[in-house]
Amino acid sequence: MKKEINYNELHHIENKISNQEHFEANKDRFSNQCRIVYEALLRGERLTTTTALLKYHIGDLRRRIKDLKDMWNVPVEADMVQGKFKEYYLNQ
């Protein structure tokens, strides 16, 4: 089941004024990175922080996953690989 996300309606409140200013200044970039991650997950890719950085230039995959979960209720799941790092995916 594909969830439609309207990135133009992205609203988010940070816990500090400086963080909120940073978010507002970079909102388009953040939402674009969320879109890239979401579309990769929809294709069945399993992402790690390393693969997201190398393949998609996503510097903080963990934050984009949190954004997808918290703001858009995307059911991203994660498994530990060899007890060393997480691999994120959608259970389709």
Number of C-alpha atoms within 10 A of each C-alpha: 6 8 11 8 16 10 15 9 8 13 10 13 11 12 8 9 10 10 12 15 13 12 17 16 11 12 18 14 12 19 19 14 20 23 17 17 22 22 13 17 18 17 11 13 15 18 19 18 17 16 14 19 14 11 9 14 14 20 14 13 22 15 13 21 22 15 17 20 14 12 13 16 12 18 15 15 14 17 12 10 10 7 7 7 13 17 17 21 23 17 12 10
